[in-house]
Amino acid sequence: MTHFLSKVRDLYNTATTTTYVRLQVLAATEPVRLRALLLSAVAAVAFLFPAVADEQVAESIAGIGVVAMPLLVGESARRKVSPAGE
């Protein structure tokens, strides 16, 4: 049984690491597309769970996204999706 759990844990670790690296590459090369993907995911979750559509929850999610994106992919990606005047 422990061998099975070890394989499941290894599979999970591989999948999460691969996903993280792919998101970093996507954010570095296509930050606008990543932002659209994140907004679509939030909209889908808000459709499935109406409590997420609350204004305070949406602001919290947006705030987390604003903080997380530069940490995840660096400041250069944030500059690519920010308005030119800022």
VOFI-951199 format. One record per residue (C-alpha): residue number from 1; x, y, z; residue in three letters. Coordinates in steps of 0.001 Angstrom, whole numbers, m for minus. Layout:
N
+-----+---------+---------+---------+------+
!  nr !      px !      py !      pz ! rest !
+-----+---------+---------+---------+------+
! NUM !       X !       Y !       Z !  ALA !
...
+-----+---------+---------+---------+------+
END
This chain:
86
+-----+---------+---------+---------+------+
!  nr !      px !      py !      pz ! rest !
+-----+---------+---------+---------+------+
!   1 !       0 !       0 !       0 !  MET !
!   2 !    2838 !    2432 !     767 !  THR !
!   3 !    4312 !    1817 !   m2672 !  HIS !
!   4 !     982 !    2869 !   m4207 !  PHE !
!   5 !     826 !    6014 !   m2056 !  LEU !
!   6 !    4413 !    6812 !   m2964 !  SER !
!   7 !    3568 !    6579 !   m6677 !  LYS !
!   8 !     490 !    8766 !   m6187 !  VAL !
!   9 !    2553 !   11362 !   m4301 !  ARG !
!  10 !    5231 !   11326 !   m7020 !  ASP !
!  11 !    2565 !   11729 !   m9703 !  LEU !
!  12 !     996 !   14634 !   m7807 !  TYR !
!  13 !    4389 !   16331 !   m7304 !  ASN !
!  14 !    5258 !   15909 !  m10981 !  THR !
!  15 !    1894 !   17280 !  m12107 !  ALA !
!  16 !    2027 !   20323 !   m9823 !  THR !
!  17 !    5632 !   21121 !  m10736 !  THR !
!  18 !    4883 !   20776 !  m14452 !  THR !
!  19 !    1820 !   22999 !  m14130 !  THR !
!  20 !    3775 !   25622 !  m12201 !  TYR !
!  21 !    6562 !   25705 !  m14790 !  VAL !
!  22 !    4083 !   25909 !  m17672 !  ARG !
!  23 !    2296 !   28821 !  m15966 !  LEU !
!  24 !    5618 !   30604 !  m15508 !  GLN !
!  25 !    6484 !   30131 !  m19179 !  VAL !
!  26 !    2995 !   31262 !  m20228 !  LEU !
!  27 !    3214 !   34308 !  m17982 !  ALA !
!  28 !    6649 !   35233 !  m19271 !  ALA !
!  29 !    5714 !   34868 !  m22936 !  THR !
!  30 !    1981 !   35632 !  m22950 !  GLU !
!  31 !    1059 !   37653 !  m19825 !  PRO !
!  32 !   m2085 !   39092 !  m21394 !  VAL !
!  33 !   m3318 !   35624 !  m22276 !  ARG !
!  34 !   m2580 !   34424 !  m18722 !  LEU !
!  35 !   m4522 !   37333 !  m17254 !  ARG !
!  36 !   m7472 !   36511 !  m19508 !  ALA !
!  37 !   m7230 !   32864 !  m18455 !  LEU !
!  38 !   m7256 !   33817 !  m14774 !  LEU !
!  39 !  m10228 !   36149 !  m15237 !  LEU !
!  40 !  m12104 !   33415 !  m17104 !  SER !
!  41 !  m11385 !   30963 !  m14307 !  ALA !
!  42 !  m12700 !   33431 !  m11709 !  VAL !
!  43 !  m15822 !   34028 !  m13824 !  ALA !
!  44 !  m16413 !   30274 !  m14120 !  ALA !
!  45 !  m16024 !   29819 !  m10368 !  VAL !
!  46 !  m18390 !   32753 !   m9768 !  ALA !
!  47 !  m20945 !   31095 !  m12040 !  PHE !
!  48 !  m20662 !   27762 !  m10223 !  LEU !
!  49 !  m20480 !   29311 !   m6747 !  PHE !
!  50 !  m22530 !   32537 !   m6634 !  PRO !
!  51 !  m20973 !   33559 !   m3303 !  ALA !
!  52 !  m17745 !   34321 !   m5204 !  VAL !
!  53 !  m19646 !   36904 !   m7256 !  ALA !
!  54 !  m19918 !   39077 !   m4130 !  ASP !
!  55 !  m18124 !   42391 !   m4632 !  GLU !
!  56 !  m15836 !   41990 !   m1607 !  GLN !
!  57 !  m14787 !   38487 !   m2641 !  VAL !
!  58 !  m14074 !   39635 !   m6199 !  ALA !
!  59 !  m11945 !   42506 !   m4889 !  GLU !
!  60 !  m10005 !   40103 !   m2680 !  SER !
!  61 !   m9358 !   37750 !   m5589 !  ILE !
!  62 !   m8229 !   40660 !   m7774 !  ALA !
!  63 !   m5954 !   41914 !   m5001 !  GLY !
!  64 !   m4372 !   38501 !   m4606 !  ILE !
!  65 !   m3861 !   38322 !   m8367 !  GLY !
!  66 !   m2184 !   41739 !   m8436 !  VAL !
!  67 !     231 !   40629 !   m5726 !  VAL !
!  68 !     770 !   37068 !   m6973 !  ALA !
!  69 !    1492 !   37751 !  m10645 !  MET !
!  70 !    4678 !   39801 !  m10107 !  PRO !
!  71 !    5842 !   37297 !   m7496 !  LEU !
!  72 !    5143 !   34388 !   m9813 !  LEU !
!  73 !    6647 !   35719 !  m13021 !  VAL !
!  74 !    8503 !   38884 !  m12187 !  GLY !
!  75 !    7973 !   42573 !  m12632 !  GLU !
!  76 !    8566 !   42561 !  m16398 !  SER !
!  77 !    5383 !   40546 !  m17009 !  ALA !
!  78 !    3355 !   42996 !  m14926 !  ARG !
!  79 !    4654 !   45886 !  m17021 !  ARG !
!  80 !    3499 !   44124 !  m20197 !  LYS !
!  81 !    m128 !   43998 !  m19033 !  VAL !
!  82 !    m272 !   47378 !  m17262 !  SER !
!  83 !   m1454 !   50519 !  m19043 !  PRO !
!  84 !    1337 !   52405 !  m20789 !  ALA !
!  85 !     883 !   55535 !  m18669 !  GLY !
!  86 !    1663 !   53804 !  m15383 !  GLU !
+-----+---------+---------+---------+------+
END
